[in-house]
Amino acid sequence: MTQTIRHALPPRFLERSWQVNVVGAGGTGSAVLPSLARLHHAMLELGHPGGIDCTVFDDDRVSATNVGRQGFYPNDVGEFKASLIVNRLNALMGTNWRAETRRFTASESVHNVDLVIGCVDTRAARRAIVGAAQGANVYYLDCGNDTDRGQVVIGQLLSKAEAKRRPERLPHVGELFPDLIDARLDAKDETLSCSMADALRKQSLVINQAIAVQAFNLLWTMFRTGAVPFSGVFVNLATGRTNPIPVDPAAWRASDMTCRSRPERKRVASQRIKPLLRRRRLPKGGRLPHR
């Protein structure tokens, strides 16, 4: 049985600028940021009082292998990705965004932030975002991908007191898919590709843009409707399919189970079925008597 609920945005999203942190300005980040600038412009044109105020975090510099795959050009090689994109967008779109050419860590303060957009490619980086945002009452939009598939998931990190008052709270990516913030599962071989051709053999040329489009659509719909339309979406370029995650506790529980290992699934399933067995007063072993 579905229990789809409506998750309305807090009033501050309509009353003032969205305070946004974008973590990562590489493959997906360099695709998300121009769309975010377009959203900012559209919001102002439609009467929003402040649009988007954005800070971009990335300590990486543009390499030759980034040209063509990411939003960079040959003359950009050697420059910091974050400052390069922010300066370019500020000049073209009239924004006053900021760049932090350093790594985003779990000690980062996000208590005055409304939304953190994660465009990172490691579980350790996701865990750092969750660590920084824990209890800060912010939304976390995760944009992640693999070779030719990925996910966009929006959730909330609230204080314990606030979470109890908000039954419609959106679970974040680390709650729905714990493996995605488990740094122990990061690939051990993270050597850089020595050429663009080598990089393209490892990852689709289109996947970053495909993920960015889904994130853009989610944010646009949030602004236009004042609500979160769905918890996330899966993208699979190999099959040409996208699958949404509804704002539905039943769908959240299903997502949580599918990402667990087999022993973990059995353990969780056992924990969930015990109360049902007690309520039905079944005999020991959980078997119904023969009639």
C-alpha positions as CSV (number, residue, x, y, z in Angstrom):
1,M,0.0,0.0,0.0
2,T,1.5,3.4,-1.0
3,Q,1.5,6.3,1.4
4,T,2.6,9.1,-0.9
5,I,2.9,12.4,1.0
6,R,3.4,16.0,0.0
7,H,6.6,17.5,1.2
8,A,6.2,21.3,1.1
9,L,9.3,23.5,1.2
10,P,9.8,25.8,4.2
11,P,8.6,29.4,3.8
12,R,12.2,30.7,3.6
13,F,12.6,29.2,0.1
14,L,10.0,31.7,-1.1
15,E,10.9,34.6,1.1
16,R,14.6,35.1,0.5
17,S,17.6,33.9,-1.5
18,W,18.4,30.2,-1.5
19,Q,21.7,29.7,0.3
20,V,23.4,26.9,-1.7
21,N,26.7,25.1,-1.4
22,V,27.9,23.0,-4.4
23,V,30.5,20.5,-3.5
24,G,32.5,19.4,-6.5
25,A,33.0,21.3,-9.8
26,G,34.3,18.5,-11.9
27,G,32.2,16.2,-14.3
28,T,28.8,16.6,-12.8
29,G,29.5,19.9,-10.9
30,S,30.6,21.7,-14.1
31,A,27.3,20.6,-15.7
32,V,25.1,21.4,-12.7
33,L,26.5,24.9,-12.1
34,P,25.4,26.5,-15.5
35,S,21.9,25.1,-15.0
36,L,21.9,26.5,-11.4
37,A,22.7,29.9,-12.9
38,R,19.9,29.6,-15.4
39,L,17.6,28.7,-12.5
40,H,18.7,31.7,-10.6
41,H,17.9,34.0,-13.5
42,A,14.5,32.4,-14.1
43,M,13.6,32.7,-10.5
44,L,14.3,36.5,-10.5
45,E,12.4,36.9,-13.7
46,L,9.4,35.2,-12.1
47,G,9.5,37.5,-9.1
48,H,11.5,35.6,-6.6
49,P,13.1,38.0,-4.1
50,G,16.6,36.8,-4.3
51,G,17.2,33.8,-6.5
52,I,20.2,31.7,-5.6
53,D,23.3,32.6,-3.6
54,C,25.9,30.0,-4.2
55,T,29.3,28.9,-2.9
56,V,31.3,26.3,-4.8
57,F,33.9,24.0,-3.1
58,D,36.6,22.2,-5.1
59,D,40.4,21.9,-4.5
60,D,41.1,20.4,-7.9
61,R,42.7,22.0,-11.0
62,V,41.7,21.4,-14.6
63,S,43.8,18.8,-16.3
64,A,44.1,18.0,-20.0
65,T,42.0,14.9,-19.6
66,N,39.1,17.0,-18.2
67,V,38.8,19.0,-21.5
68,G,35.9,17.7,-23.5
69,R,34.5,15.4,-20.8
70,Q,33.9,18.2,-18.3
71,G,32.9,21.9,-18.8
72,F,36.4,23.1,-19.5
73,Y,38.4,24.2,-22.5
74,P,42.1,23.8,-23.5
75,N,43.0,27.3,-22.2
76,D,41.6,26.3,-18.8
77,V,44.2,23.7,-18.0
78,G,46.0,24.4,-14.7
79,E,43.3,26.6,-13.3
80,F,41.2,25.8,-10.2
81,K,37.9,24.4,-11.3
82,A,35.8,26.2,-8.7
83,S,37.1,29.7,-9.3
84,L,37.2,29.2,-13.0
85,I,33.5,28.3,-13.3
86,V,32.3,30.8,-10.7
87,N,34.2,33.7,-12.3
88,R,32.9,32.7,-15.7
89,L,29.3,32.5,-14.5
90,N,29.5,35.8,-12.6
91,A,30.7,37.5,-15.7
92,L,28.1,36.0,-18.0
93,M,25.1,35.9,-15.7
94,G,25.7,38.8,-13.3
95,T,25.8,36.6,-10.2
96,N,27.9,37.2,-7.2
97,W,28.8,33.7,-6.4
98,R,31.9,32.6,-4.5
99,A,34.5,29.9,-5.0
100,E,36.4,28.0,-2.3
101,T,39.5,26.3,-3.7
102,R,39.7,23.8,-0.9
103,R,38.3,20.4,-0.1
104,F,34.9,20.3,1.7
105,T,35.3,18.5,5.0
106,A,33.0,17.2,7.8
107,S,34.0,20.2,9.9
108,E,32.6,22.7,7.4
109,S,29.8,24.9,8.9
110,V,26.5,24.8,6.9
111,H,24.2,26.1,9.6
112,N,23.2,29.1,7.4
113,V,22.8,27.0,4.3
114,D,19.5,25.9,2.8
115,L,20.7,23.3,0.3
116,V,24.0,21.4,-0.2
117,I,24.4,19.9,-3.7
118,G,26.9,17.1,-3.7
119,C,28.7,16.5,-7.1
120,V,31.4,14.2,-5.7
121,D,32.8,10.9,-7.0
122,T,33.8,9.1,-3.7
123,R,31.9,7.7,-0.8
124,A,34.3,9.5,1.6
125,A,33.3,12.8,0.1
126,R,29.6,12.0,0.6
127,R,30.3,11.0,4.2
128,A,32.0,14.4,4.7
129,I,28.9,16.2,3.4
130,V,26.6,14.2,5.7
131,G,29.0,14.8,8.6
132,A,29.0,18.6,8.1
133,A,25.3,18.8,7.5
134,Q,24.2,16.5,10.3
135,G,21.6,18.3,12.5
136,A,22.0,21.6,10.5
137,N,18.4,21.5,9.2
138,V,19.5,21.6,5.5
139,Y,18.5,19.7,2.3
140,Y,21.2,17.5,0.7
141,L,20.9,16.8,-3.0
142,D,23.2,14.0,-4.0
143,C,24.2,13.8,-7.7
144,G,26.3,10.6,-8.2
145,N,27.2,8.4,-11.1
146,D,29.1,5.4,-12.2
147,T,30.2,4.4,-15.7
148,D,26.8,4.8,-17.4
149,R,24.3,5.1,-14.6
150,G,23.7,7.2,-11.5
151,Q,21.2,8.7,-9.1
152,V,19.9,12.0,-7.9
153,V,18.6,11.9,-4.3
154,I,17.3,14.7,-2.2
155,G,17.0,14.4,1.6
156,Q,17.1,16.3,4.8
157,L,19.5,16.4,7.8
158,L,17.6,17.7,10.7
159,S,18.2,17.9,14.4
160,K,16.7,15.1,16.4
161,A,14.1,17.4,17.9
162,E,13.1,18.8,14.5
163,A,13.0,15.3,12.9
164,K,10.4,14.1,15.5
165,R,8.2,17.1,14.6
166,R,8.5,16.4,10.9
167,P,7.1,12.9,9.9
168,E,7.3,14.0,6.3
169,R,11.1,14.4,6.6
170,L,13.0,13.2,3.5
171,P,15.7,10.5,4.2
172,H,19.0,11.5,2.7
173,V,21.1,9.3,0.4
174,G,23.1,7.8,3.2
175,E,19.9,6.6,4.9
176,L,18.4,5.2,1.7
177,F,21.7,3.7,0.4
178,P,24.2,3.2,3.2
179,D,26.8,1.8,0.9
180,L,27.1,5.1,-0.9
181,I,28.6,6.8,2.2
182,D,30.8,3.8,3.3
183,A,34.3,5.1,2.6
184,R,35.7,1.5,2.9
185,L,34.0,0.7,-0.4
186,D,35.8,3.4,-2.4
187,A,37.8,2.0,-5.3
188,K,41.3,1.3,-4.2
189,D,42.7,2.2,-7.6
190,E,42.0,5.9,-8.1
191,T,44.9,6.6,-10.5
192,L,44.2,9.3,-12.9
193,S,43.5,8.6,-16.6
194,C,46.5,9.5,-18.7
195,S,44.4,10.5,-21.7
196,M,40.8,11.5,-22.6
197,A,40.4,8.3,-24.6
198,D,41.4,6.3,-21.5
199,A,38.9,8.3,-19.4
200,L,36.1,7.7,-21.9
201,R,36.7,3.9,-21.7
202,K,35.9,4.1,-18.0
203,Q,32.9,6.5,-18.2
204,S,30.2,7.5,-20.6
205,L,30.7,11.0,-22.2
206,V,27.0,11.7,-21.5
207,I,26.4,10.5,-17.9
208,N,27.4,13.7,-16.1
209,Q,25.0,15.8,-18.2
210,A,22.2,13.2,-17.8
211,I,22.6,13.5,-14.0
212,A,22.7,17.3,-14.1
213,V,19.5,17.5,-16.1
214,Q,17.7,15.4,-13.5
215,A,19.0,17.6,-10.7
216,F,18.0,20.7,-12.7
217,N,14.5,19.4,-13.3
218,L,14.0,18.5,-9.6
219,L,15.1,22.0,-8.4
220,W,13.0,23.8,-11.1
221,T,9.9,21.8,-10.0
222,M,10.6,22.5,-6.4
223,F,10.7,26.3,-7.1
224,R,7.6,26.2,-9.4
225,T,5.4,24.1,-7.1
226,G,6.8,24.9,-3.6
227,A,7.2,21.2,-2.9
228,V,9.6,18.3,-3.5
229,P,8.0,16.2,-6.3
230,F,9.9,13.0,-5.7
231,S,12.8,11.8,-3.4
232,G,15.1,11.0,-6.3
233,V,15.6,9.4,-9.6
234,F,17.8,6.6,-11.1
235,V,19.3,7.1,-14.5
236,N,20.5,4.2,-16.7
237,L,22.0,5.2,-20.0
238,A,22.6,1.6,-21.1
239,T,18.8,0.9,-21.0
240,G,17.6,4.4,-21.7
241,R,15.5,4.3,-18.5
242,T,14.8,6.6,-15.6
243,N,13.0,5.5,-12.5
244,P,11.8,7.9,-9.8
245,I,11.8,7.4,-6.0
246,P,8.4,8.6,-4.8
247,V,7.9,10.7,-1.6
248,D,6.6,7.5,0.0
249,P,7.8,5.8,3.2
250,A,7.1,2.4,1.6
251,A,9.4,3.3,-1.4
252,W,12.1,4.5,1.1
253,R,12.0,1.2,3.0
254,A,12.2,-0.7,-0.3
255,S,15.2,1.3,-1.4
256,D,16.9,0.7,1.9
257,M,16.5,-3.0,1.6
258,T,17.7,-3.3,-2.0
259,C,21.1,-1.7,-1.3
260,R,22.0,-4.0,1.7
261,S,24.1,-7.1,1.5
262,R,22.2,-10.5,1.7
263,P,23.0,-11.2,5.4
264,E,22.0,-7.6,6.3
265,R,18.8,-7.9,4.4
266,K,17.9,-11.1,6.3
267,R,18.7,-9.4,9.6
268,V,16.6,-6.4,8.9
269,A,13.7,-8.5,7.5
270,S,13.8,-10.6,10.7
271,Q,13.7,-7.5,12.9
272,R,10.7,-6.1,10.9
273,I,8.7,-9.3,11.0
274,K,9.0,-10.0,14.7
275,P,6.4,-7.4,15.8
276,L,4.0,-8.9,13.2
277,L,4.5,-12.4,14.6
278,R,3.9,-11.2,18.1
279,R,0.7,-9.4,17.1
280,R,-0.6,-12.5,15.4
281,R,0.4,-14.6,18.5
282,L,2.0,-17.2,16.4
283,P,3.6,-20.2,18.0
284,K,7.3,-20.4,18.4
285,G,9.0,-20.7,15.0
286,G,6.5,-18.3,13.4
287,R,4.4,-21.1,11.7
288,L,0.7,-21.2,11.5
289,P,-0.9,-24.4,12.9
290,H,-2.3,-26.8,10.4
291,R,-6.1,-26.8,10.1
